[in-house]
Amino acid sequence: MSEIFGLSKYGFKAKKLKHIKDELETELRKTVDTNLRFTPDTVAGQITAIVANQIAQVWEMAAGLFASLDANMAHGQALDSLCALTGTYRRRAEHSRVKVLVRLAGGAQLPKDSIAALANDANARFKTVAGIKNDSSKEAVIEAEMLADEVGPIYAKAASKWMQLTPQADWLGITNTTDAILGRLDETDEELRLRRVEELRAVGSATHDAIRVHLKALDGVQAVHIEEGEHSFTAYVMGGDEKEICRALWKHKPLGVSVSGDITHAVLASNGQEYRISFSRPKIIELSLHIKLRVVSALNAEELTALKAKIHQYILNHIKLGDEPYPLRLYPIFLNEPKILDIISIGLQRVGSTESAPTIIKPQELVRFDINQIFIG
């Protein structure tokens, strides 16, 4: 049975370059001259190769067009268009943002885009969203919002130490009382496909899957775990604005079911009454990372700092809510470093303790590594 190319009930099959070239040579021998030679040093061979290559490109384009109609195979703009048909849109890159307390001298002003960076990571730079002014004659602490200089999950832990990079004498200090709300990179094709499937499965508004999807759709929300009880549930939400999370829970929770948690905000219902809605943040498990390497030559201070930053960013991007911190995940980072020959050992410990890392991470727990808790020897 001969091969079927093009569209059929089995899908689409494109002709390969060799098959096209063989067909052209067969037809030319049949219609022009049975003794035609098609070796690379002949005119017939060169013309046939050029034409076959052009035809192969048309077949490849047709295969790409067919694939663009299937969300499991489409890429880029084609995938965006398919997902939009069912109401799923690609999440674009966002900056991390953090609420800070800025200490200013009396009568001082801090202009928009004033920059500060984390003391332990000069690359984690944030700038003020708007200008800040101290209207009093005395020193004052004023709340402000700052955005990360670059898009992506730039992390700033609560009570971090900061460096003020914009030189201004009456800018006396800065601190943050809460963790930064993490930004994100552009959603990849694989992530978009997975989210599309999750949202299509979220039938109705108040099911377990639907509530999780609605919460994950909020700006800044990285992960959600829902723990169900009898006539109640607890939502563990990583990232996102507290009040927006409470409003989403009120809107989508089933009637007669209560929500519990450590964080509570009042939500105004359609009848004008206020109701208290609660949720919880994931439990943070702080770990330290102890790495022993075999190297060609010793890493200098700058190389060590850069390597720690890569490890820290990799952990932020790849270890999610409920994930166990397998050290093997870190191997790709070291294999790309020219000075590193081998990894002798990678150990994990609880911060402030000699205990080893827990072997089981619950769905509402998050493993976190501070960059200052990464030790390389």
BALOBA-1460 file (C-alpha; in Angstrom, 3 decimals):
// residues 377
<rec num="1" residu="m" x="0.000" y="0.000" z="0.000"/>
<rec num="2" residu="s" x="1.444" y="3.376" z="-1.032"/>
<rec num="3" residu="e" x="1.951" y="6.125" z="1.513"/>
<rec num="4" residu="i" x="-0.788" y="8.729" z="1.839"/>
<rec num="5" residu="f" x="0.467" y="12.307" z="1.994"/>
<rec num="6" residu="g" x="-1.483" y="15.419" z="2.865"/>
<rec num="7" residu="l" x="-4.765" y="15.385" z="4.786"/>
<rec num="8" residu="s" x="-6.419" y="12.094" z="5.692"/>
<rec num="9" residu="k" x="-8.475" y="10.613" z="8.513"/>
<rec num="10" residu="y" x="-5.154" y="9.944" z="10.284"/>
<rec num="11" residu="g" x="-4.143" y="13.621" z="10.235"/>
<rec num="12" residu="f" x="-1.595" y="15.357" z="8.021"/>
<rec num="13" residu="k" x="1.566" y="13.800" z="6.627"/>
<rec num="14" residu="a" x="4.125" y="15.954" z="4.811"/>
<rec num="15" residu="k" x="6.359" y="14.732" z="2.017"/>
<rec num="16" residu="k" x="10.044" y="14.633" z="2.863"/>
<rec num="17" residu="l" x="12.748" y="16.110" z="0.629"/>
<rec num="18" residu="k" x="14.031" y="12.696" z="-0.491"/>
<rec num="19" residu="h" x="10.549" y="11.508" z="-1.498"/>
<rec num="20" residu="i" x="9.927" y="14.726" z="-3.506"/>
<rec num="21" residu="k" x="13.314" y="14.436" z="-5.242"/>
<rec num="22" residu="d" x="12.705" y="10.771" z="-6.127"/>
<rec num="23" residu="e" x="9.290" y="11.643" z="-7.600"/>
<rec num="24" residu="l" x="10.739" y="14.474" z="-9.723"/>
<rec num="25" residu="e" x="13.533" y="12.257" z="-11.048"/>
<rec num="26" residu="t" x="11.082" y="9.456" z="-11.897"/>
<rec num="27" residu="e" x="8.781" y="11.844" z="-13.790"/>
<rec num="28" residu="l" x="11.670" y="13.463" z="-15.693"/>
<rec num="29" residu="r" x="13.066" y="10.089" z="-16.756"/>
<rec num="30" residu="k" x="9.563" y="9.041" z="-17.854"/>
<rec num="31" residu="t" x="8.730" y="12.200" z="-19.853"/>
<rec num="32" residu="v" x="12.131" y="13.593" z="-20.976"/>
<rec num="33" residu="d" x="14.876" y="10.983" z="-21.169"/>
<rec num="34" residu="t" x="15.185" y="7.574" z="-19.536"/>
<rec num="35" residu="n" x="18.986" y="8.030" z="-19.371"/>
<rec num="36" residu="l" x="18.955" y="11.303" z="-17.451"/>
<rec num="37" residu="r" x="21.516" y="11.458" z="-14.641"/>
<rec num="38" residu="f" x="20.814" y="13.430" z="-11.438"/>
<rec num="39" residu="t" x="24.172" y="13.445" z="-9.693"/>
<rec num="40" residu="p" x="25.244" y="16.751" z="-8.041"/>
<rec num="41" residu="d" x="27.633" y="17.554" z="-10.900"/>
<rec num="42" residu="t" x="24.856" y="17.515" z="-13.536"/>
<rec num="43" residu="v" x="22.508" y="20.338" z="-14.524"/>
<rec num="44" residu="a" x="19.473" y="18.049" z="-14.119"/>
<rec num="45" residu="g" x="20.619" y="17.031" z="-10.633"/>
<rec num="46" residu="q" x="21.130" y="20.627" z="-9.511"/>
<rec num="47" residu="i" x="17.786" y="21.869" z="-10.885"/>
<rec num="48" residu="t" x="15.938" y="18.903" z="-9.365"/>
<rec num="49" residu="a" x="17.526" y="19.535" z="-5.947"/>
<rec num="50" residu="i" x="16.570" y="23.239" z="-6.049"/>
<rec num="51" residu="v" x="12.952" y="22.538" z="-7.034"/>
<rec num="52" residu="a" x="12.628" y="19.670" z="-4.516"/>
<rec num="53" residu="n" x="13.894" y="21.916" z="-1.710"/>
<rec num="54" residu="q" x="11.330" y="24.617" z="-2.555"/>
<rec num="55" residu="i" x="8.478" y="22.089" z="-2.690"/>
<rec num="56" residu="a" x="9.596" y="20.588" z="0.643"/>
<rec num="57" residu="q" x="9.331" y="24.027" z="2.244"/>
<rec num="58" residu="v" x="5.720" y="24.318" z="1.035"/>
<rec num="59" residu="w" x="4.919" y="20.923" z="2.590"/>
<rec num="60" residu="e" x="6.567" y="22.008" z="5.856"/>
<rec num="61" residu="m" x="4.490" y="25.200" z="5.896"/>
<rec num="62" residu="a" x="1.320" y="23.145" z="5.309"/>
<rec num="63" residu="a" x="2.298" y="20.857" z="8.212"/>
<rec num="64" residu="g" x="2.853" y="23.902" z="10.401"/>
<rec num="65" residu="l" x="-0.554" y="25.301" z="9.427"/>
<rec num="66" residu="f" x="-2.214" y="21.993" z="10.313"/>
<rec num="67" residu="a" x="-0.393" y="21.889" z="13.675"/>
<rec num="68" residu="s" x="-1.498" y="25.451" z="14.444"/>
<rec num="69" residu="l" x="-5.107" y="24.222" z="14.550"/>
<rec num="70" residu="d" x="-4.327" y="21.846" z="17.443"/>
<rec num="71" residu="a" x="-3.647" y="23.368" z="20.883"/>
<rec num="72" residu="n" x="-1.371" y="20.432" z="21.740"/>
<rec num="73" residu="m" x="0.934" y="21.222" z="18.814"/>
<rec num="74" residu="a" x="0.481" y="24.955" z="18.136"/>
<rec num="75" residu="h" x="3.130" y="27.462" z="19.210"/>
<rec num="76" residu="g" x="3.349" y="31.197" z="19.756"/>
<rec num="77" residu="q" x="0.645" y="33.385" z="18.213"/>
<rec num="78" residu="a" x="-1.265" y="30.394" z="16.835"/>
<rec num="79" residu="l" x="-1.525" y="28.908" z="20.340"/>
<rec num="80" residu="d" x="-2.600" y="32.310" z="21.736"/>
<rec num="81" residu="s" x="-5.463" y="32.455" z="19.202"/>
<rec num="82" residu="l" x="-6.641" y="28.905" z="19.965"/>
<rec num="83" residu="c" x="-6.577" y="29.455" z="23.726"/>
<rec num="84" residu="a" x="-8.445" y="32.760" z="23.361"/>
<rec num="85" residu="l" x="-11.399" y="30.862" z="21.844"/>
<rec num="86" residu="t" x="-12.074" y="29.311" z="25.281"/>
<rec num="87" residu="g" x="-11.158" y="32.415" z="27.307"/>
<rec num="88" residu="t" x="-7.573" y="31.560" z="28.277"/>
<rec num="89" residu="y" x="-5.008" y="34.267" z="27.550"/>
<rec num="90" residu="r" x="-1.234" y="34.056" z="27.839"/>
<rec num="91" residu="r" x="0.121" y="35.711" z="30.975"/>
<rec num="92" residu="r" x="2.666" y="38.347" z="30.078"/>
<rec num="93" residu="a" x="5.780" y="39.168" z="32.054"/>
<rec num="94" residu="e" x="5.307" y="41.260" z="35.180"/>
<rec num="95" residu="h" x="7.597" y="43.031" z="37.617"/>
<rec num="96" residu="s" x="7.827" y="41.973" z="41.247"/>
<rec num="97" residu="r" x="6.444" y="44.643" z="43.560"/>
<rec num="98" residu="v" x="6.937" y="45.352" z="47.226"/>
<rec num="99" residu="k" x="5.418" y="47.693" z="49.818"/>
<rec num="100" residu="v" x="8.153" y="49.627" z="51.616"/>
<rec num="101" residu="l" x="8.465" y="52.138" z="54.433"/>
<rec num="102" residu="v" x="10.626" y="55.075" z="53.365"/>
<rec num="103" residu="r" x="12.181" y="57.254" z="56.065"/>
<rec num="104" residu="l" x="12.529" y="60.885" z="54.955"/>
<rec num="105" residu="a" x="13.830" y="64.010" z="56.657"/>
<rec num="106" residu="g" x="11.396" y="66.863" z="57.329"/>
<rec num="107" residu="g" x="10.164" y="68.538" z="54.117"/>
<rec num="108" residu="a" x="12.096" y="66.065" z="51.937"/>
<rec num="109" residu="q" x="10.917" y="64.688" z="48.591"/>
<rec num="110" residu="l" x="11.903" y="61.440" z="46.895"/>
<rec num="111" residu="p" x="11.273" y="61.475" z="43.134"/>
<rec num="112" residu="k" x="9.671" y="58.722" z="41.099"/>
<rec num="113" residu="d" x="12.056" y="55.977" z="39.907"/>
<rec num="114" residu="s" x="14.390" y="56.353" z="42.898"/>
<rec num="115" residu="i" x="16.310" y="53.089" z="43.140"/>
<rec num="116" residu="a" x="17.205" y="50.778" z="46.014"/>
<rec num="117" residu="a" x="18.659" y="47.246" z="45.910"/>
<rec num="118" residu="l" x="18.833" y="44.349" z="48.325"/>
<rec num="119" residu="a" x="22.046" y="44.456" z="50.359"/>
<rec num="120" residu="n" x="22.726" y="40.764" z="49.681"/>
<rec num="121" residu="d" x="21.926" y="40.921" z="45.966"/>
<rec num="122" residu="a" x="22.811" y="44.091" z="44.061"/>
<rec num="123" residu="n" x="20.978" y="42.742" z="40.993"/>
<rec num="124" residu="a" x="17.645" y="42.795" z="42.856"/>
<rec num="125" residu="r" x="16.912" y="46.456" z="42.141"/>
<rec num="126" residu="f" x="13.565" y="48.136" z="42.828"/>
<rec num="127" residu="k" x="12.388" y="51.655" z="41.967"/>
<rec num="128" residu="t" x="9.613" y="53.832" z="43.388"/>
<rec num="129" residu="v" x="6.333" y="53.859" z="41.451"/>
<rec num="130" residu="a" x="5.526" y="57.467" z="42.344"/>
<rec num="131" residu="g" x="7.153" y="60.460" z="43.992"/>
<rec num="132" residu="i" x="7.106" y="60.585" z="47.803"/>
<rec num="133" residu="k" x="6.898" y="63.743" z="49.906"/>
<rec num="134" residu="n" x="7.203" y="64.389" z="53.659"/>
<rec num="135" residu="d" x="4.907" y="67.372" z="54.286"/>
<rec num="136" residu="s" x="5.855" y="67.646" z="57.952"/>
<rec num="137" residu="s" x="8.863" y="69.504" z="59.335"/>
<rec num="138" residu="k" x="9.988" y="66.409" z="61.224"/>
<rec num="139" residu="e" x="11.423" y="63.103" z="60.096"/>
<rec num="140" residu="a" x="8.647" y="60.714" z="58.986"/>
<rec num="141" residu="v" x="8.131" y="57.177" z="57.686"/>
<rec num="142" residu="i" x="5.961" y="57.017" z="54.549"/>
<rec num="143" residu="e" x="4.548" y="53.909" z="52.863"/>
<rec num="144" residu="a" x="5.319" y="53.509" z="49.179"/>
<rec num="145" residu="e" x="5.326" y="50.878" z="46.464"/>
<rec num="146" residu="m" x="8.378" y="49.826" z="44.461"/>
<rec num="147" residu="l" x="8.645" y="47.756" z="41.287"/>
<rec num="148" residu="a" x="11.564" y="45.533" z="40.352"/>
<rec num="149" residu="d" x="13.804" y="46.940" z="37.638"/>
<rec num="150" residu="e" x="13.451" y="43.749" z="35.583"/>
<rec num="151" residu="v" x="10.533" y="41.430" z="34.940"/>
<rec num="152" residu="g" x="10.383" y="38.023" z="36.565"/>
<rec num="153" residu="p" x="10.320" y="36.590" z="40.088"/>
<rec num="154" residu="i" x="12.694" y="38.987" z="41.884"/>
<rec num="155" residu="y" x="12.400" y="38.000" z="45.546"/>
<rec num="156" residu="a" x="12.617" y="40.369" z="48.535"/>
<rec num="157" residu="k" x="12.051" y="38.789" z="51.944"/>
<rec num="158" residu="a" x="10.267" y="40.777" z="54.652"/>
<rec num="159" residu="a" x="12.631" y="42.941" z="56.753"/>
<rec num="160" residu="s" x="15.383" y="42.726" z="54.124"/>
<rec num="161" residu="k" x="18.395" y="45.015" z="54.320"/>
<rec num="162" residu="w" x="18.565" y="47.580" z="51.510"/>
<rec num="163" residu="m" x="21.123" y="49.732" z="49.732"/>
<rec num="164" residu="q" x="19.946" y="53.148" z="48.520"/>
<rec num="165" residu="l" x="21.369" y="53.577" z="45.022"/>
<rec num="166" residu="t" x="19.799" y="56.962" z="44.264"/>
<rec num="167" residu="p" x="22.046" y="59.467" z="46.073"/>
<rec num="168" residu="q" x="19.939" y="61.753" z="48.263"/>
<rec num="169" residu="a" x="21.010" y="63.001" z="51.689"/>
<rec num="170" residu="d" x="17.492" y="63.380" z="53.128"/>
<rec num="171" residu="w" x="16.524" y="59.813" z="52.185"/>
<rec num="172" residu="l" x="17.330" y="58.318" z="55.572"/>
<rec num="173" residu="g" x="16.336" y="54.683" z="55.213"/>
<rec num="174" residu="i" x="14.062" y="52.042" z="53.736"/>
<rec num="175" residu="t" x="12.585" y="48.736" z="54.898"/>
<rec num="176" residu="n" x="9.849" y="46.325" z="53.879"/>
<rec num="177" residu="t" x="7.520" y="44.682" z="56.381"/>
<rec num="178" residu="t" x="6.134" y="42.053" z="53.972"/>
<rec num="179" residu="d" x="7.546" y="39.793" z="51.273"/>
<rec num="180" residu="a" x="7.577" y="41.101" z="47.734"/>
<rec num="181" residu="i" x="4.738" y="39.965" z="45.475"/>
<rec num="182" residu="l" x="6.670" y="38.002" z="42.881"/>
<rec num="183" residu="g" x="6.537" y="38.942" z="39.224"/>
<rec num="184" residu="r" x="6.827" y="36.451" z="36.405"/>
<rec num="185" residu="l" x="8.345" y="35.869" z="32.994"/>
<rec num="186" residu="d" x="6.210" y="35.465" z="29.865"/>
<rec num="187" residu="e" x="4.148" y="32.290" z="30.167"/>
<rec num="188" residu="t" x="5.693" y="29.549" z="28.029"/>
<rec num="189" residu="d" x="3.725" y="27.545" z="25.473"/>
<rec num="190" residu="e" x="3.823" y="24.492" z="27.777"/>
<rec num="191" residu="e" x="2.523" y="26.491" z="30.767"/>
<rec num="192" residu="l" x="-0.251" y="28.051" z="28.654"/>
<rec num="193" residu="r" x="-1.379" y="24.640" z="27.357"/>
<rec num="194" residu="l" x="-1.538" y="23.252" z="30.900"/>
<rec num="195" residu="r" x="-3.487" y="26.245" z="32.235"/>
<rec num="196" residu="r" x="-5.939" y="26.035" z="29.330"/>
<rec num="197" residu="v" x="-6.702" y="22.414" z="30.228"/>
<rec num="198" residu="e" x="-7.090" y="23.319" z="33.920"/>
<rec num="199" residu="e" x="-9.503" y="26.141" z="33.137"/>
<rec num="200" residu="l" x="-11.566" y="23.955" z="30.796"/>
<rec num="201" residu="r" x="-11.859" y="21.373" z="33.572"/>
<rec num="202" residu="a" x="-13.044" y="24.010" z="36.048"/>
<rec num="203" residu="v" x="-16.736" y="23.387" z="35.418"/>
<rec num="204" residu="g" x="-19.034" y="25.752" z="37.317"/>
<rec num="205" residu="s" x="-17.868" y="28.353" z="39.826"/>
<rec num="206" residu="a" x="-17.758" y="26.710" z="43.247"/>
<rec num="207" residu="t" x="-16.056" y="23.358" z="42.657"/>
<rec num="208" residu="h" x="-12.631" y="22.599" z="44.093"/>
<rec num="209" residu="d" x="-10.939" y="22.954" z="40.687"/>
<rec num="210" residu="a" x="-12.912" y="26.093" z="39.799"/>
<rec num="211" residu="i" x="-11.975" y="27.924" z="43.010"/>
<rec num="212" residu="r" x="-8.311" y="27.015" z="42.524"/>
<rec num="213" residu="v" x="-8.364" y="28.270" z="38.923"/>
<rec num="214" residu="h" x="-10.113" y="31.523" z="39.890"/>
<rec num="215" residu="l" x="-7.522" y="32.179" z="42.594"/>
<rec num="216" residu="k" x="-4.609" y="31.387" z="40.272"/>
<rec num="217" residu="a" x="-5.997" y="33.882" z="37.756"/>
<rec num="218" residu="l" x="-5.404" y="36.762" z="40.210"/>
<rec num="219" residu="d" x="-2.380" y="38.987" z="39.622"/>
<rec num="220" residu="g" x="0.678" y="37.871" z="41.545"/>
<rec num="221" residu="v" x="-0.690" y="34.483" z="42.615"/>
<rec num="222" residu="q" x="1.943" y="31.791" z="42.087"/>
<rec num="223" residu="a" x="0.288" y="28.685" z="43.532"/>
<rec num="224" residu="v" x="-2.858" y="27.526" z="45.337"/>
<rec num="225" residu="h" x="-3.661" y="24.535" z="47.522"/>
<rec num="226" residu="i" x="-7.162" y="23.922" z="48.907"/>
<rec num="227" residu="e" x="-7.593" y="21.780" z="52.006"/>
<rec num="228" residu="e" x="-11.170" y="20.605" z="52.391"/>
<rec num="229" residu="g" x="-12.984" y="19.950" z="55.664"/>
<rec num="230" residu="e" x="-16.566" y="19.221" z="56.614"/>
<rec num="231" residu="h" x="-18.649" y="22.260" z="55.575"/>
<rec num="232" residu="s" x="-15.470" y="24.353" z="55.338"/>
<rec num="233" residu="f" x="-12.187" y="24.657" z="53.494"/>
<rec num="234" residu="t" x="-8.880" y="26.485" z="53.789"/>
<rec num="235" residu="a" x="-7.186" y="28.044" z="50.780"/>
<rec num="236" residu="y" x="-3.393" y="28.294" z="50.936"/>
<rec num="237" residu="v" x="-2.383" y="30.993" z="48.454"/>
<rec num="238" residu="m" x="1.175" y="31.890" z="47.493"/>
<rec num="239" residu="g" x="1.501" y="35.517" z="46.335"/>
<rec num="240" residu="g" x="-1.239" y="37.919" z="45.327"/>
<rec num="241" residu="d" x="-3.058" y="40.765" z="47.073"/>
<rec num="242" residu="e" x="-4.797" y="39.725" z="50.327"/>
<rec num="243" residu="k" x="-8.019" y="41.647" z="49.697"/>
<rec num="244" residu="e" x="-8.346" y="40.422" z="46.108"/>
<rec num="245" residu="i" x="-7.937" y="36.824" z="47.322"/>
<rec num="246" residu="c" x="-10.685" y="37.289" z="49.934"/>
<rec num="247" residu="r" x="-13.025" y="38.842" z="47.358"/>
<rec num="248" residu="a" x="-12.436" y="35.916" z="44.972"/>
<rec num="249" residu="l" x="-13.106" y="33.393" z="47.739"/>
<rec num="250" residu="w" x="-16.347" y="35.142" z="48.692"/>
<rec num="251" residu="k" x="-17.493" y="35.256" z="45.079"/>
<rec num="252" residu="h" x="-16.795" y="31.601" z="44.296"/>
<rec num="253" residu="k" x="-17.239" y="29.668" z="47.555"/>
<rec num="254" residu="p" x="-20.369" y="27.467" z="47.826"/>
<rec num="255" residu="l" x="-23.324" y="28.750" z="49.841"/>
<rec num="256" residu="g" x="-23.262" y="27.672" z="53.466"/>
<rec num="257" residu="v" x="-19.603" y="26.707" z="53.393"/>
<rec num="258" residu="s" x="-17.182" y="28.628" z="55.592"/>
<rec num="259" residu="v" x="-13.576" y="29.476" z="54.802"/>
<rec num="260" residu="s" x="-10.872" y="29.497" z="57.445"/>
<rec num="261" residu="g" x="-7.318" y="30.747" z="57.629"/>
<rec num="262" residu="d" x="-4.795" y="32.998" z="59.337"/>
<rec num="263" residu="i" x="-5.471" y="36.122" z="57.234"/>
<rec num="264" residu="t" x="-8.916" y="37.757" z="57.372"/>
<rec num="265" residu="h" x="-10.453" y="40.711" z="55.511"/>
<rec num="266" residu="a" x="-13.962" y="42.146" z="55.314"/>
<rec num="267" residu="v" x="-15.769" y="41.686" z="51.998"/>
<rec num="268" residu="l" x="-18.782" y="43.788" z="51.032"/>
<rec num="269" residu="a" x="-21.619" y="41.603" z="49.727"/>
<rec num="270" residu="s" x="-24.255" y="42.670" z="47.193"/>
<rec num="271" residu="n" x="-26.772" y="43.247" z="50.023"/>
<rec num="272" residu="g" x="-24.472" y="45.854" z="51.588"/>
<rec num="273" residu="q" x="-23.377" y="43.673" z="54.496"/>
<rec num="274" residu="e" x="-19.765" y="42.933" z="55.359"/>
<rec num="275" residu="y" x="-18.570" y="39.359" z="55.788"/>
<rec num="276" residu="r" x="-15.233" y="38.169" z="57.161"/>
<rec num="277" residu="i" x="-13.366" y="35.930" z="54.728"/>
<rec num="278" residu="s" x="-10.118" y="34.139" z="55.614"/>
<rec num="279" residu="f" x="-7.298" y="32.288" z="53.890"/>
<rec num="280" residu="s" x="-3.756" y="31.215" z="54.750"/>
<rec num="281" residu="r" x="-0.327" y="31.631" z="53.309"/>
<rec num="282" residu="p" x="1.821" y="28.537" z="52.730"/>
<rec num="283" residu="k" x="4.034" y="27.441" z="55.605"/>
<rec num="284" residu="i" x="7.597" y="28.443" z="54.763"/>
<rec num="285" residu="i" x="10.348" y="25.903" z="55.448"/>
<rec num="286" residu="e" x="13.664" y="27.760" z="55.491"/>
<rec num="287" residu="l" x="16.560" y="25.573" z="54.384"/>
<rec num="288" residu="s" x="20.277" y="26.090" z="53.914"/>
<rec num="289" residu="l" x="22.187" y="24.562" z="51.029"/>
<rec num="290" residu="h" x="25.699" y="23.130" z="51.534"/>
<rec num="291" residu="i" x="27.616" y="22.314" z="48.347"/>
<rec num="292" residu="k" x="31.057" y="20.750" z="47.904"/>
<rec num="293" residu="l" x="32.607" y="20.976" z="44.453"/>
<rec num="294" residu="r" x="35.654" y="19.633" z="42.661"/>
<rec num="295" residu="v" x="37.030" y="22.478" z="40.537"/>
<rec num="296" residu="v" x="39.825" y="23.147" z="38.060"/>
<rec num="297" residu="s" x="40.829" y="26.215" z="40.088"/>
<rec num="298" residu="a" x="39.312" y="28.044" z="43.046"/>
<rec num="299" residu="l" x="36.317" y="30.269" z="42.322"/>
<rec num="300" residu="n" x="36.938" y="33.922" z="43.189"/>
<rec num="301" residu="a" x="34.477" y="36.032" z="45.191"/>
<rec num="302" residu="e" x="32.750" y="37.409" z="42.071"/>
<rec num="303" residu="e" x="32.324" y="33.932" z="40.565"/>
<rec num="304" residu="l" x="30.951" y="32.561" z="43.851"/>
<rec num="305" residu="t" x="28.434" y="35.421" z="44.094"/>
<rec num="306" residu="a" x="27.305" y="34.859" z="40.487"/>
<rec num="307" residu="l" x="26.965" y="31.097" z="41.059"/>
<rec num="308" residu="k" x="24.894" y="31.628" z="44.226"/>
<rec num="309" residu="a" x="22.625" y="34.043" z="42.348"/>
<rec num="310" residu="k" x="22.074" y="31.436" z="39.594"/>
<rec num="311" residu="i" x="21.256" y="28.756" z="42.164"/>
<rec num="312" residu="h" x="18.879" y="31.074" z="44.021"/>
<rec num="313" residu="q" x="17.040" y="32.102" z="40.835"/>
<rec num="314" residu="y" x="16.813" y="28.493" z="39.640"/>
<rec num="315" residu="i" x="15.241" y="27.459" z="42.967"/>
<rec num="316" residu="l" x="12.702" y="30.305" z="42.784"/>
<rec num="317" residu="n" x="11.712" y="29.293" z="39.255"/>
<rec num="318" residu="h" x="11.551" y="25.520" z="39.746"/>
<rec num="319" residu="i" x="10.631" y="24.657" z="43.353"/>
<rec num="320" residu="k" x="6.919" y="25.243" z="43.782"/>
<rec num="321" residu="l" x="4.322" y="24.756" z="46.510"/>
<rec num="322" residu="g" x="4.500" y="21.204" z="47.877"/>
<rec num="323" residu="d" x="7.667" y="20.320" z="45.913"/>
<rec num="324" residu="e" x="10.373" y="18.277" z="47.607"/>
<rec num="325" residu="p" x="13.826" y="19.917" z="47.324"/>
<rec num="326" residu="y" x="15.692" y="17.208" z="45.427"/>
<rec num="327" residu="p" x="19.371" y="18.275" z="45.204"/>
<rec num="328" residu="l" x="19.651" y="16.530" z="41.814"/>
<rec num="329" residu="r" x="17.562" y="19.370" z="40.334"/>
<rec num="330" residu="l" x="20.536" y="21.703" z="40.762"/>
<rec num="331" residu="y" x="23.023" y="19.653" z="38.722"/>
<rec num="332" residu="p" x="22.342" y="21.434" z="35.372"/>
<rec num="333" residu="i" x="23.576" y="24.726" z="36.880"/>
<rec num="334" residu="f" x="26.975" y="23.308" z="37.816"/>
<rec num="335" residu="l" x="27.475" y="21.359" z="34.587"/>
<rec num="336" residu="n" x="27.465" y="24.646" z="32.643"/>
<rec num="337" residu="e" x="30.294" y="26.165" z="34.724"/>
<rec num="338" residu="p" x="33.709" y="25.704" z="33.018"/>
<rec num="339" residu="k" x="35.674" y="25.646" z="36.298"/>
<rec num="340" residu="i" x="33.556" y="22.929" z="37.915"/>
<rec num="341" residu="l" x="34.634" y="19.325" z="37.333"/>
<rec num="342" residu="d" x="32.232" y="17.501" z="39.615"/>
<rec num="343" residu="i" x="29.754" y="17.840" z="42.479"/>
<rec num="344" residu="i" x="31.077" y="15.993" z="45.529"/>
<rec num="345" residu="s" x="27.969" y="16.512" z="47.646"/>
<rec num="346" residu="i" x="24.865" y="18.670" z="48.074"/>
<rec num="347" residu="g" x="23.354" y="18.773" z="51.554"/>
<rec num="348" residu="l" x="20.211" y="20.429" z="52.904"/>
<rec num="349" residu="q" x="19.615" y="21.559" z="56.490"/>
<rec num="350" residu="r" x="16.968" y="23.510" z="58.344"/>
<rec num="351" residu="v" x="18.107" y="27.081" z="58.969"/>
<rec num="352" residu="g" x="19.268" y="27.538" z="62.557"/>
<rec num="353" residu="s" x="19.369" y="23.791" z="63.150"/>
<rec num="354" residu="t" x="21.606" y="20.806" z="62.482"/>
<rec num="355" residu="e" x="18.557" y="18.776" z="61.420"/>
<rec num="356" residu="s" x="18.486" y="17.581" z="57.843"/>
<rec num="357" residu="a" x="15.787" y="18.761" z="55.448"/>
<rec num="358" residu="p" x="12.344" y="17.127" z="55.764"/>
<rec num="359" residu="t" x="11.795" y="14.230" z="53.394"/>
<rec num="360" residu="i" x="8.076" y="14.919" z="52.981"/>
<rec num="361" residu="i" x="6.753" y="18.356" z="52.010"/>
<rec num="362" residu="k" x="3.032" y="18.878" z="52.492"/>
<rec num="363" residu="p" x="0.963" y="20.464" z="49.687"/>
<rec num="364" residu="q" x="0.579" y="23.689" z="51.727"/>
<rec num="365" residu="e" x="4.309" y="23.982" z="52.495"/>
<rec num="366" residu="l" x="6.960" y="25.835" z="50.509"/>
<rec num="367" residu="v" x="10.689" y="25.217" z="50.673"/>
<rec num="368" residu="r" x="12.674" y="28.441" z="50.511"/>
<rec num="369" residu="f" x="16.410" y="29.188" z="50.316"/>
<rec num="370" residu="d" x="17.806" y="32.601" z="51.181"/>
<rec num="371" residu="i" x="20.822" y="33.500" z="49.043"/>
<rec num="372" residu="n" x="22.829" y="33.984" z="52.254"/>
<rec num="373" residu="q" x="22.069" y="30.387" z="53.213"/>
<rec num="374" residu="i" x="23.857" y="28.930" z="50.186"/>
<rec num="375" residu="f" x="27.343" y="27.729" z="51.179"/>
<rec num="376" residu="i" x="29.812" y="26.570" z="48.508"/>
<rec num="377" residu="g" x="33.126" y="24.894" z="49.325"/>
